[in-house]
Amino acid sequence: MIAPLLNPGARVPICGYVSQYNATEIASAESPFEIFGALPTPPEHRFFLVFEWEAEHAETTRQLAAWVRSGELKYRESVAEGLDAAVSAFRGMLRGENFGKQLVKLAND
């Protein structure tokens, strides 16, 4: 588990909890609040809504794109190929089988 490796004062956005939606025993599904709350020095953690940061969107997008182009920021994502794979990709996302964003590529550019 990576949570114990967080630095003191870390802030953690909670995103991607959808993998727990289909837990067979929802009462036994561990929430991010329980995971972080159990740490000796819990980080600041909360759910967030994208529109909270709407004013910063353009500048943030510009900076992130520059970091991706320069190689300073690397990312991974799961990509399913073709519309026929969309349903299984969606189901896999609900089970937590994807890494990062789950995308479905429909056509080549």
HELIX and SHEET records of a PDB file:
HELIX    1   1 ALA A    3  LEU A    5  5                                   3    
HELIX    2   2 TYR A   17  GLN A   20  5                                   4    
HELIX    3   3 ILE A   26  SER A   28  5                                   3    
HELIX    4   4 PRO A   32  GLY A   37  1                                   6    
HELIX    5   5 VAL A   50  GLU A   56  5                                   7    
HELIX    6   6 HIS A   57  SER A   70  1                                  14    
HELIX    7   7 LEU A   83  ALA A   85  5                                   3    
HELIX    8   8 ALA A   86  LEU A   94  1                                   9    
SHEET    1   A 2 ARG A  11  ILE A  14  0                                        
SHEET    2   A 2 GLU A  44  PHE A  47  1                                        
SHEET    1   B 2 SER A  78  GLU A  81  0                                        
SHEET    2   B 2 GLN A 102  LYS A 105  1                                        
END                                                                             
